[in-house]
Amino acid sequence: MLEPSNNDELPPIPGKRYFTIGEVSDLCAVKPHVLRYWEQEFSQLNPVKRRGNRRYYQRQDVLMIRQIRSLLYDQGFTIGGARNRLSGDEVKEDNTQYRQIVRQMIAELEDVLEVLKK
């Protein structure tokens, strides 16, 4: 497991639509049982459940888990404090993440256009 101060060393999130709990565990350096517990504590975490109650997380879930991890492990928040912090920042964070995704897509399209011009 990574040290709390090493949150920047988490692996990049692949460009997939859905992630299993094992993949999210690896991407966020958090054990699967902790992820299941956080689902009970944070209403923002609501992975899709399919056959046999298998969880499938989306990119925004992975980002939220990383944010929760940072609040708890790096910034020293309690579960209740992190919950309060997220409920107050939820809309602002969603907008920020949306803007980052749009900027990334624009940059990728500009790269494609440059290649096509050549």
C-alpha positions as a Markdown table, in Angstrom:
| # | Residue | x | y | z |
|---|---|---|---|---|
| 1 | Met | 0.0 | 0.0 | 0.0 |
| 2 | Leu | 1.2 | 3.5 | -0.7 |
| 3 | Glu | 2.2 | 5.9 | 2.0 |
| 4 | Pro | -0.4 | 8.6 | 2.6 |
| 5 | Ser | 1.9 | 11.3 | 1.3 |
| 6 | Asn | 2.4 | 9.4 | -2.0 |
| 7 | Asn | -1.1 | 10.1 | -3.4 |
| 8 | Asp | 0.5 | 11.6 | -6.5 |
| 9 | Glu | 2.0 | 8.3 | -7.4 |
| 10 | Leu | -1.3 | 6.6 | -8.1 |
| 11 | Pro | -1.4 | 5.1 | -11.6 |
| 12 | Pro | -3.2 | 6.9 | -14.4 |
| 13 | Ile | -6.8 | 6.0 | -15.0 |
| 14 | Pro | -7.2 | 4.0 | -18.2 |
| 15 | Gly | -9.7 | 5.1 | -20.8 |
| 16 | Lys | -12.2 | 2.4 | -20.0 |
| 17 | Arg | -15.9 | 2.9 | -19.3 |
| 18 | Tyr | -16.2 | 0.4 | -16.4 |
| 19 | Phe | -13.8 | -0.9 | -13.8 |
| 20 | Thr | -14.1 | -3.8 | -11.5 |
| 21 | Ile | -13.6 | -3.4 | -7.7 |
| 22 | Gly | -10.2 | -5.1 | -8.1 |
| 23 | Glu | -9.1 | -2.6 | -10.7 |
| 24 | Val | -10.3 | 0.3 | -8.7 |
| 25 | Ser | -8.5 | -1.1 | -5.6 |
| 26 | Asp | -5.3 | -1.1 | -7.6 |
| 27 | Leu | -5.9 | 2.4 | -9.2 |
| 28 | Cys | -6.7 | 4.0 | -5.8 |
| 29 | Ala | -4.4 | 1.9 | -3.5 |
| 30 | Val | -7.4 | 1.0 | -1.3 |
| 31 | Lys | -8.4 | -2.5 | -0.4 |
| 32 | Pro | -11.8 | -3.8 | -1.8 |
| 33 | His | -13.4 | -4.1 | 1.6 |
| 34 | Val | -12.6 | -0.4 | 2.3 |
| 35 | Leu | -14.3 | 0.5 | -1.0 |
| 36 | Arg | -17.4 | -1.4 | 0.0 |
| 37 | Tyr | -17.4 | 0.3 | 3.3 |
| 38 | Trp | -17.0 | 3.8 | 1.7 |
| 39 | Glu | -20.0 | 3.0 | -0.5 |
| 40 | Gln | -22.1 | 2.8 | 2.7 |
| 41 | Glu | -20.6 | 6.0 | 4.2 |
| 42 | Phe | -20.5 | 8.3 | 1.1 |
| 43 | Ser | -23.7 | 8.7 | -1.0 |
| 44 | Gln | -21.6 | 10.0 | -3.9 |
| 45 | Leu | -20.3 | 6.5 | -4.4 |
| 46 | Asn | -22.9 | 4.4 | -6.2 |
| 47 | Pro | -21.3 | 1.9 | -8.6 |
| 48 | Val | -23.4 | 0.1 | -11.2 |
| 49 | Lys | -24.3 | -3.4 | -10.0 |
| 50 | Arg | -24.9 | -6.1 | -12.5 |
| 51 | Arg | -25.1 | -9.9 | -12.5 |
| 52 | Gly | -24.5 | -11.4 | -9.1 |
| 53 | Asn | -24.3 | -8.0 | -7.5 |
| 54 | Arg | -20.9 | -7.4 | -9.1 |
| 55 | Arg | -19.8 | -3.7 | -8.9 |
| 56 | Tyr | -18.7 | -1.8 | -11.9 |
| 57 | Tyr | -17.2 | 1.7 | -11.2 |
| 58 | Gln | -17.1 | 4.5 | -13.8 |
| 59 | Arg | -14.3 | 7.1 | -14.2 |
| 60 | Gln | -16.1 | 9.6 | -12.0 |
| 61 | Asp | -16.4 | 7.0 | -9.2 |
| 62 | Val | -12.6 | 6.4 | -9.4 |
| 63 | Leu | -12.0 | 10.2 | -9.2 |
| 64 | Met | -14.3 | 10.4 | -6.2 |
| 65 | Ile | -12.6 | 7.5 | -4.5 |
| 66 | Arg | -9.2 | 9.2 | -5.0 |
| 67 | Gln | -10.7 | 12.4 | -3.5 |
| 68 | Ile | -12.0 | 10.5 | -0.5 |
| 69 | Arg | -8.7 | 8.8 | -0.1 |
| 70 | Ser | -6.9 | 12.1 | -0.1 |
| 71 | Leu | -9.3 | 13.6 | 2.4 |
| 72 | Leu | -9.0 | 10.7 | 4.8 |
| 73 | Tyr | -5.4 | 9.6 | 4.4 |
| 74 | Asp | -3.5 | 12.8 | 3.4 |
| 75 | Gln | -5.6 | 15.6 | 4.9 |
| 76 | Gly | -6.6 | 13.8 | 8.1 |
| 77 | Phe | -10.3 | 14.2 | 7.8 |
| 78 | Thr | -12.7 | 11.8 | 9.7 |
| 79 | Ile | -15.3 | 9.9 | 7.7 |
| 80 | Gly | -17.9 | 12.5 | 8.9 |
| 81 | Gly | -15.7 | 15.4 | 8.1 |
| 82 | Ala | -14.9 | 14.1 | 4.6 |
| 83 | Arg | -18.6 | 13.4 | 4.0 |
| 84 | Asn | -19.4 | 17.0 | 5.0 |
| 85 | Arg | -16.6 | 18.4 | 2.9 |
| 86 | Leu | -17.7 | 16.4 | -0.2 |
| 87 | Ser | -21.4 | 17.4 | 0.2 |
| 88 | Gly | -20.4 | 21.0 | 0.2 |
| 89 | Asp | -17.9 | 20.7 | -2.7 |
| 90 | Glu | -19.8 | 18.2 | -4.8 |
| 91 | Val | -21.2 | 20.6 | -7.4 |
| 92 | Lys | -18.0 | 22.6 | -7.7 |
| 93 | Glu | -15.9 | 19.4 | -8.0 |
| 94 | Asp | -18.2 | 17.9 | -10.6 |
| 95 | Asn | -17.9 | 21.2 | -12.7 |
| 96 | Thr | -14.1 | 21.1 | -12.3 |
| 97 | Gln | -13.9 | 17.5 | -13.4 |
| 98 | Tyr | -16.2 | 18.1 | -16.3 |
| 99 | Arg | -14.1 | 21.1 | -17.5 |
| 100 | Gln | -10.9 | 19.0 | -17.2 |
| 101 | Ile | -12.4 | 16.3 | -19.3 |
| 102 | Val | -13.6 | 18.7 | -22.0 |
| 103 | Arg | -10.2 | 20.4 | -22.1 |
| 104 | Gln | -8.5 | 17.0 | -22.5 |
| 105 | Met | -10.9 | 16.1 | -25.3 |
| 106 | Ile | -10.3 | 19.4 | -27.1 |
| 107 | Ala | -6.5 | 19.0 | -26.8 |
| 108 | Glu | -6.8 | 15.5 | -28.3 |
| 109 | Leu | -8.9 | 16.7 | -31.2 |
| 110 | Glu | -6.4 | 19.5 | -31.9 |
| 111 | Asp | -3.6 | 16.9 | -32.0 |
| 112 | Val | -5.7 | 14.8 | -34.5 |
| 113 | Leu | -6.3 | 17.9 | -36.6 |
| 114 | Glu | -2.6 | 18.6 | -36.7 |
| 115 | Val | -1.8 | 15.1 | -37.9 |
| 116 | Leu | -4.5 | 15.3 | -40.5 |
| 117 | Lys | -3.1 | 18.6 | -41.8 |
| 118 | Lys | 0.3 | 17.0 | -42.5 |
